[in-house]
Amino acid sequence: MPDGTDLLRPRPRGAFRGAVLTLVFTGVLATAAATDSLPRQEPAGKRAEALPGPGSRAPGRTPVDAAALGRAAAAAMADGKSGKQAAEEFVSRSGDRWGAVYDRREYAEFEQALDGAYTGVGLSAGRAGEGRVRVTRVRPGGPADRAGLRAGDRLVSVDGRPVDGLSVSETVALLRGDGVPGSPVALGVERGRAAWTPTLRRARLATDPVTVRRLDDGAVLIRVEAFTKGAGTRVREAVRKAPAGAGVLLDLRGNSGGLVTEAATAASAFLDGGLVATYDVAGEERAVYAEGGGDTGRPLVALVDGGTMSAAELLTGALKDRGRAVTVGSRTFGKGAVQMPSPLPDGSVAELTVGHYRTPAGHTVDGRGITPDLAAGERAEERARTVLSGLGGAS
């Protein structure tokens, strides 16, 4: 995570080794093997405020008892066993589908990743059928790209250890290894009937989560791959610099989330204040708001797909519910869990679901996703550009 200077970070009672309690909206770890994708998101600092009256938890979902989890980890350590493993088993039995446990190194690396830099091989991996793992995206110019890997390849093993059946966090840990740039990692890969084991060397990679380009018709395409630190400000700057009257095509496809502060800042580029999302924590309903002064008149189309997750869904829901954008593409992933990290006796950290966020109109995202205004498949961008032109977004 970033240094947190712009985030809501209340310090818990009895903080372990000075750890701070950070309220987070966790993104999907299934893509974190990429180390391009981000495992969690945070609420919008001062823009995350309590609403009057108590909120309610999603029906049928009982939060994990963090104190009981800590006791289970401590008991395992007293018996000479792994506290982290005991915590993982506890979370697994709880039914918390987004709960995860990280050791100190893993947690520190995830924090650094949200600063826009990471050590890895530059591939995104997702869970396929029967517990298998497939490569979903390859970072251009990264170690995986240079080794010839591409989306759709099956990841069979990491340094000789089979990954089928492993949890996503375990696969992520194997890919990251010691986190040292230049360290080797052998990947077992299958593509159709072909199989090979390339040895890659991890590299320190910088992310460029926001790209901007002018389209032939004069509209501006803003693609946001992740909401790392500074991404929201870059979106606002891109909108401010766009020619008068030019429409904006906001491409959120494949965006697995990031910091909710950044998603709220991005929303502020198109909204003049107002509600972005609500969420509940321990029965208390809270809200995330956009800042005032956004461009509310410029034509806007948002492109989404099944890889649009978490903070990106929060932004999509705000723009859609408030009538600010026409959304085009396919239904989003459906990740809307509010999570809170709990430090464990051995220094590992468990992130546990404590609530769920909702769009301004009160729609639940978790497990449902957001259905766009206009469905579009492979030619989604073409259709989105046609819609934008119809809105008067070409110049």
Secondary structure, DSSP 8 states (H G I E B T S, - for coil): ----TTS-----TT-GGG-----EE---GGGGGGSSS-S-B---GGGEEEEEEE----TT-----HHHHHHHHHHHHHTTS-HHHHHHHHHHHHT-TT-EEE-HHHHHHHHHHTTTEEEE-SEEEEE-GGG-EEEEEE-TTSHHHHTT--TT-EEEEETTEE-TT--HHHHHHHHHTT--TT-EEEEEEEETTEEE--EEE-EEEE---EEEEE-TTS-EEEEES-B-TTHHHHHHHHHHHS-TT--EEEE-TT---B-HHHHHHHHHTT-SSEEEEEEEETTEEEEEEE-S----SS-EEEEE-TT--THHHHHHHHHHHTT--EEEES------EEEEEEE-TTS-EEEEEEEEEE-TT--B-TTT----SEE-STTHHHHHHHHHHHTT---
